[in-house]
């Protein structure tokens, strides 16, 4: 929970980045949307940095997530959603690397 909350505080500082996960959700998964950066673009960019996340939600399988739709998330946010999985070994430093990768990608992709 501590690492999750640390990351959410940092990510909330960014413009047009939204935390889709409810506050009372499990601490091991964070779902966020980065407006203006499609999920696959963010995945590819982060992957090139050695950072691995997933698109949408666990049950999306290549199309808009029914879960995010049921949560009344706007389609443009669903299309830019990424899922971040944490483990007991995930550190604040790991989350800093992810945060920096997201910021770098936003600067490169958003116009």
C-alpha positions as CSV (number, residue, x, y, z in Angstrom):
1,X,0.0,0.0,0.0
2,X,2.8,2.4,0.8
3,X,4.5,2.0,-2.6
4,X,1.1,2.2,-4.4
5,X,0.2,5.4,-2.5
6,X,3.6,6.9,-3.2
7,X,3.1,6.4,-7.0
8,X,-0.5,7.7,-7.0
9,X,0.6,10.9,-5.3
10,X,3.3,11.4,-7.9
11,X,1.1,10.5,-10.9
12,X,-1.6,12.9,-9.6
13,X,0.8,15.7,-10.2
14,X,0.7,15.2,-14.0
15,X,-1.8,17.0,-16.2
16,X,-4.4,14.8,-17.9
17,X,-3.3,11.6,-16.2
18,X,-6.1,9.9,-14.3
19,X,-6.1,7.1,-11.7
20,X,-8.9,4.8,-12.7
21,X,-8.5,2.4,-9.7
22,X,-10.8,3.1,-6.8
23,X,-9.2,4.2,-3.6
24,X,-10.4,1.0,-1.9
25,X,-9.0,-1.3,-4.5
26,X,-6.3,-3.9,-3.9
27,X,-2.9,-2.4,-3.5
28,X,-1.2,-4.6,-6.1
29,X,-2.9,-3.2,-9.2
30,X,-3.0,0.4,-10.4
31,X,-5.0,1.4,-13.5
32,X,-4.3,4.8,-15.0
33,X,-5.2,6.7,-18.2
34,X,-2.8,9.1,-19.9
35,X,-4.9,11.3,-22.1
36,X,-3.4,11.9,-25.5
37,X,-1.2,8.7,-25.4
38,X,-2.8,5.5,-26.7
39,X,-2.2,2.5,-24.5
40,X,-0.1,0.6,-27.0
41,X,2.1,3.6,-27.6
42,X,2.8,3.9,-23.9
43,X,3.4,0.1,-23.6
44,X,5.9,0.2,-26.5
45,X,7.7,3.2,-25.2
46,X,8.0,1.9,-21.6
47,X,9.0,-1.5,-23.0
48,X,11.9,0.1,-24.9
49,X,13.1,1.4,-21.4
50,X,12.8,-2.1,-19.8
51,X,9.6,-1.2,-18.0
52,X,6.7,-3.6,-18.5
53,X,3.0,-2.8,-17.9
54,X,-0.2,-4.0,-19.6
55,X,-3.0,-2.2,-21.5
56,X,-6.5,-1.7,-20.3
57,X,-7.7,-4.2,-17.7
58,X,-6.9,-7.8,-17.2
59,X,-10.1,-8.9,-19.0
60,X,-9.9,-6.6,-22.0
61,X,-8.0,-8.9,-24.5
62,X,-7.5,-6.5,-27.3
63,X,-10.7,-4.5,-27.1
64,X,-12.2,-1.9,-24.8
65,X,-12.4,-3.2,-21.2
66,X,-15.9,-4.1,-20.0
67,X,-14.7,-3.4,-16.5
68,X,-13.5,0.2,-17.3
69,X,-16.7,0.7,-19.3
70,X,-18.8,-0.4,-16.3
71,X,-16.9,2.0,-14.2
72,X,-18.2,4.7,-16.5
73,X,-14.7,5.7,-17.7
74,X,-14.8,7.7,-20.9
75,X,-13.9,5.8,-24.1
76,X,-10.9,8.1,-24.8
77,X,-9.6,7.3,-21.3
78,X,-10.1,3.6,-21.8
79,X,-8.1,3.8,-25.0
80,X,-5.2,5.3,-23.0
81,X,-5.4,3.0,-20.0
82,X,-2.5,1.0,-18.6
83,X,-2.4,-1.5,-15.8
84,X,0.5,-1.5,-13.4
85,X,1.1,-4.6,-11.3
86,X,3.1,-4.4,-8.1
87,X,4.6,-7.2,-6.0
88,X,6.1,-7.4,-2.5
89,X,9.5,-6.6,-4.1
90,X,8.3,-3.4,-5.9
91,X,10.1,-0.4,-4.5
92,X,9.6,3.4,-4.6
93,X,12.6,3.5,-6.8
94,X,10.9,1.1,-9.3
95,X,7.9,3.5,-9.3
96,X,10.2,6.5,-9.8
97,X,11.5,4.8,-12.9
98,X,8.0,4.1,-14.2
99,X,7.0,7.7,-13.4
100,X,10.0,9.1,-15.3
101,X,9.2,6.8,-18.3
102,X,5.6,8.0,-18.4
103,X,6.7,11.6,-18.2
104,X,9.3,11.1,-21.0
105,X,6.7,9.4,-23.2
106,X,4.1,12.1,-22.6
107,X,6.6,14.8,-23.6
108,X,7.5,12.9,-26.8
109,X,3.9,11.9,-27.9
110,X,1.6,14.7,-26.8
111,X,1.6,17.6,-29.1
